[in-house]
Amino acid sequence: MSTTTQTPDAGGHFGPYGGRYVPETLMAPLEELERAFHEAQQDEGFRAELKDLLANFAGRPTPLYEAKRLSQTLGGARIFIKREDLLHTGAHKINNCLGQILLARRMGKQRIIAETGAGQHGVATATVCALFGLECVVYMGEEDMRRQRLNVFRMRMLGARVVSVTSGSRTLKDAVSEAMRDWVTNVSSTHYLLGSALGSHPYPMMVREFHRCTGDEARAQFLERIGRLPDTIFACVGGGSNAIGVFTAFIGDAGVKLVGVEAGGRSGQLGEHAARFSGGSPGVLQGAYSYLLQNEDGQVSLTHSVSAGLDYALVGPEHAWLHDQGRAEYVSATDTAALAAAKTLARTEGIIPALESAHAVAEALRRAPGAKDEVYLINLSGRGDKDTDIYRENFPELDKDDAE
Ligand SMILES: Cc1ncc(COP(=O)(O)O)c(C=O)c1O
């Protein structure tokens, strides 16, 4: 396990980023949450229960799979895939949800609220609420409900109430605003189960800790399987939870390159993408200071990505700090590149990725031919079932009867 995990200061800052930019009413619940989290981490019973749920409910450890046909096709790097897509509910989000639901129960909270973009966090939240018999309300932008219809139904089947958010761009940012409004109003009974390494302290650090199992496992799996660490790790970055989950174990390994892939969307013009590092500048959104897509007047910009889970104006604060220190590199992949990468992975390896994860695949595909003798790791954060409608829209040639 890496010993160089970045610890935020007492105010929750990674360098200048992070912090607690919230109304006064939320300061006490954030402090309560931080206390509960630190106490739980020291509690062997808590750790054992979480470990058991991760193994026997969620399906950890996930396999480290060598993508031999993909590697051969590209003729360069040797590519491995961390199969977070095989987790229960279909994405990495369940790691964090299991941790936070145990904390909520410890704090005596009866009601859980969450926001969701791609619906994977909503499904994972609805799942753990069903498991523990707690009330669940999920806020979701109207536009995201349209493009991730299947996940809306899954949440309802699991007993959650899905509230459609019709303000702003009707995507993730607007869903977070509604969830925060709800939390301010119902703070004594309610835990806000935030779904990425975002928001006010302690969420970014806490969410990272609940996801670090991905990188810890991958590191041990590499050492056991091939006796060395990968040269480069690729992960998509929405808020940044799957990326920080896989990066953390390797931060102290200077020889391992960490590459975060944001949504390049339709073009490099503001409003057409969600590439915070290339198109944004530091600012505050929804409780944290980090790289933000904003216009010259500081107004939060609209964003676009074909993948709902990457379509957010702020990046998690720890990524901002890794970026400024030069420890991780952040690039973007366009909608078109992600769609093409999804098809390539499906056809060479029999794995249909989530559109979010396909962004990480796209960057690995772009670099692999020129990286002979290198070992790559792609963190495949989720599976593509939820994106079938979008794949159908974008690959109309596959959606017709085959000629005899
Ligand atoms: C499969 C999948 N991967 C990645 C993400 C992006 O989130 P994060 O950057 O927090 O991992 C999402 C968000 O919904 C997702 O569903």
The ligand as an SDF file (V2000), in Angstrom:
LIG
                    3D

 16 16  0  0  0  0  0  0  0  0999 V2000
  -19.3360    4.1350  -15.0650 C   0  0  0  0  0  0  0  0  0  0  0  0
  -18.9370    5.5030  -14.6100 C   0  0  0  0  0  0  0  0  0  0  0  0
  -17.6500    5.8620  -14.6850 N   0  0  0  0  0  0  0  0  0  0  0  0
  -17.2420    7.0920  -14.3020 C   0  0  0  0  0  0  0  0  0  0  0  0
  -18.1430    8.0210  -13.8220 C   0  0  0  0  0  0  0  0  0  0  0  0
  -17.6300    9.3720  -13.4450 C   0  0  0  0  0  0  0  0  0  0  0  0
  -17.5610    9.5870  -12.0880 O   0  0  0  0  0  0  0  0  0  0  0  0
  -16.1900    9.6410  -11.2960 P   0  0  0  0  0  0  0  0  0  0  0  0
  -15.3150   10.6230  -12.0130 O   0  0  0  0  0  0  0  0  0  0  0  0
  -16.5850   10.1080   -9.9550 O   0  0  0  0  0  0  0  0  0  0  0  0
  -15.6020    8.2780  -11.3010 O   0  0  0  0  0  0  0  0  0  0  0  0
  -19.4960    7.6890  -13.6980 C   0  0  0  0  0  0  0  0  0  0  0  0
  -20.4540    8.6580  -13.1580 C   0  0  0  0  0  0  0  0  0  0  0  0
  -21.6220    8.4930  -13.1610 O   0  0  0  0  0  0  0  0  0  0  0  0
  -19.8980    6.3860  -14.1090 C   0  0  0  0  0  0  0  0  0  0  0  0
  -21.1800    6.0050  -14.0360 O   0  0  0  0  0  0  0  0  0  0  0  0
  1  2  1  0
  2  3  1  0
  2 15  2  0
  3  4  2  0
  4  5  1  0
  5  6  1  0
  5 12  2  0
  6  7  1  0
  7  8  1  0
  8  9  2  0
  8 10  1  0
  8 11  1  0
 12 13  1  0
 12 15  1  0
 13 14  2  0
 15 16  1  0
M  END
$$$$
